[in-house]
Amino acid sequence: MTLLEISRAAARLALEAGAREAAAGAYRARQVEVGWRDGRVEKVSEATTRGLGLEVYADGRYASVSTSDLRPEALGRLAAEAVALARALAPDPHRRLPDPALYAGRPEVDLELVDPALGALDVPARRRTAEALEAAARAVPGADRIRSVTASVSDSEVESALVHTNGFEGARHGTDAWLGVEVSVQDPDGRRPEEYAASGSRFLAALESPAAVGRRAAERALARIGAVQGASAVLPLVVEARAAGRLVGFLLGPNSAAALQQRRSFLEGRLGTAVGSARLDLRDDPLLPRGFGSRLHDGEGVAARRLAIVEAGVLRHHYVDTYYGRKLGLAPTTGRPSNLLLAPGPRSPRELLREVGEGVLVTGFLGGNSNGTTGDFSLGIRGFRIRGGERAEPVGEVNVSGSHLDLWHRLSLVGDDPYPYSTLRTPTLVLDGVQVAGA
Amino acid sequence: MTSFDRFGVTERMIREALATALSRGGDFADLFFQHRVGSDVGLEDGAVNRAHASVELGVGVRVVRGDQTGYGYTEDLSLPALLACARTAAAIADGPARPGPVALHVAGGGPDRYPLRRGWEEVATGERVPLLAGLEARAFAADPRIRKVNVSLRSEAGTILIADSTGRIVEDRQPMTVLSLSVLAEDGGRREQNGYNVAGRAGLDFYTPERLDRVVREAVARTAILFEAGPAPAGELPVVLAAGSSGILLHEAIGHGMEADFNRKGTSIYADRIGTAIARPFVHIVDDATGAGQRGAINVDDEGNPAGRTQLVEGGVLTTFLHDAISARHYGVAPTGNGRRESYRHPPLPRMRSTYMLPGPHTRDEIVASVKRGLYCQNFSNGQVNIGAGDFTFYVKNGWLIEDGRLTRPVKDVNVIGNGPKALEQVDMVGDDLEIDEGGWTCGKDGQSVPVSQGLPTVRVARMTVGGRGP
């Protein structure tokens, strides 16, 4: 049976078991990974996995089940169990399938999410790529300080189907491929700092060369040697594109209808108001060709459309799913972010450093958290001091803290380099006057 | 005799799969069968109106050659699928075939650290519902400022069966439960949210009246105090860690760094330091699988090896790494029962179980009294470490400022940073009040999550970097 047929069968079985409505989604994923370390293969993992999720609406009640057992006889049992589970709960008047009007207008475009070339790739080819990643890392100047190089070459192909008993059917199919390298180096003082580089794409041919990725990982790791603890100060932060996704991500959870309805959001009551400087422009774009978060319909079957989240600093839309939308009396947008694009600026990261003069370049975060209810955050960082407009000594064991209600108003400059290997496509960000805690 | 029926496999299928796994050489192979039934029931906006039930059933096949691993997994437990999986894993080796086991034997006589009077599969949803509703009512009654209450109850009934190429069969039944209460309170236009959770390898009787009282009391108190709390200071300060969940210090500062895979690869800051003094003589740190009913307890690890208590630091001296089978063979030592995995979809790695520091010579009161100005850390949400550089962090949800030896003002939401070996060197007082935290801690590594426990007596660290924003 195809995934669509399995999903249809599961949804029909749920109705036969007494559900008034049901949603069923089946998936199949093939994943291959070659891990490589210091001259040889460390791990080869290869598998095809599958599963099914079923949501039932019965007697005004709701429950969901999931299983890895897709045999027809098991599906009937699962559907009956799901209905029985729902019936053991309290009614919830807000639970029902989405209004079918939301399914309409699904774009008919090719998002270019499937690379047929992936199927022709064999393990020896992946192994050669891993070997090339290590060779490139070990070819950089100063490589005698490298202790260990770990490379990973992985790819996957995921197919899924979704069926709602009130008239929605949809399918998704996507591939992705990744190169990753982690390099550990010897600091003369005994520490062994590590750094990584990665490249990923829907299409094999669009990956960066192993030479570029391996070299970048080694250069980043070697640059960590001699890291010192930064001093406590209030300074401009320049947050690298790759790291900036974590900061922007803290805005997403509290911008969901679930967080707002449960009153756990510092964005409550701020729709239509400035939550950041005019440089902050965030768009959710599910129709981005080849995007990791691209889709024609969301997880509830709602037809995909582009959505302005923040325009010139002003909060324009929340992420509203149909359930919490009903609870709040808000029209649904979409429950889950797809690709989040932060509008880039005209200048390169190097020019931004020159503009800033004195500050801290953040290349990564270490732990820390953000309180979605109040907006307070406190995050460990690593990176470099910026002196005289140039990257200076590496720093670690430092922390930045503040409130998201204040931080984004401090966004003064945005780079021209959106990070392409994530659903959060953030460029380099410059934030003025942030509290740094260190020695 | 075993759970073969549960997985629909026979001894002959297992022998054939192991022989296929070793068909291209390889030192060692194992099959990891897993069946896990999970249940989540949730309360929101005054009603127990959501539930999720899940079934995971599958097998992972591993072939090891030296420190190289071939791995495959499948949800299809038929013989052809099992053999296909074994052939995939076998490809890590390229030599002549080695024989699989001639006969299988069940390794019995192990401990039972989580006996159940009643398994979770026997507990109907209808029995779970009143537990959640009762907690909600009590939370609302505890403080008039509470606006929202969320309660969730998770249970798992898990069975693993490991068959390896020595012919050994090991089985374990692994229950788990987590109860979590979260509240949102509002006071004069300000909102604060916090909660409390408890977890263990136990059944429904884990939820004694005393434990449920504590859940309500802690969730409400930890939220209410936030209205009085301000930001912590910024900079280097003495830090006092309260007994209990402060064991997160050990998890990040030393636990991960002592996982033998990082040391075998030479990438840990602790590599080559076994036998050297890294802390004061009154510092003893263990990783312990034996705590009855603890979330981090296991009878056997996910390679079928017996799991006991491993001494990481004894009298301030670094003693033993945490080993899985690959690293134990690399170092020529016995496995320590730390080979764990998230599920059949992953090969095992050296992981922690319940990590804690043994009691020391000081009292809590004398430790707090000794600090002129510092931070007292009570509750935590998360932590992280860079294994090689040694930098680690933990995020303090609730704490206090210490001034002149007294707790003076509550603080909240502050990240604390240290460097592993430096922080351990600076542990200069250890209390006599060890507590193992009962919370639902989960440790992530290489994309795999496993349940763990942690504990600590009250401890003073002479200096750490406090990521606050006040003076």
Interface residues (C-beta under 8 A of the other chain):
Chain A: R37 D38 R40 V41 E42 K43 V44 S45 E46 A47 T48 T49 R50 G51 R61 Y62 A63 S64 V65 S66 T67 S68 D69 L70 L78 E81 A82 L85 A86 A88 L89 A90 P91 D92 R95 V123 R147 S148 T150 S184 D187 G190 R191 R192 P193 E194 R224 A227 Q229 S232 Q262 R263 R264 E268 K327 L366 G367 G368 N369 N371 G372 T373 T374 D376 F377 S378 L379 G380 R382 G396 E397 V398 N399 V400 S401 G402 Q435 V436 A437 G438 A439
Chain B: V41 E44 D45 A47 V48 N49 R50 A51 H52 A53 S54 V55 E56 L57 G58 D67 Q68 T69 G70 Y71 G72 Y73 T74 E75 C85 T88 A89 A91 I92 A124 T125 G126 V129 R147 K148 N150 L184 E186 R190 R191 E192 Q193 P231 A234 G235 E236 E252 K265 G266 T267 S268 I269 A271 R345 P347 S381 N382 G383 Q384 N386 I387 G388 A389 G390 D391 F392 T393 F394 Y395 K412 D413 V414 N415 I417 G418 N419 T465 V466 G467 G468 R469
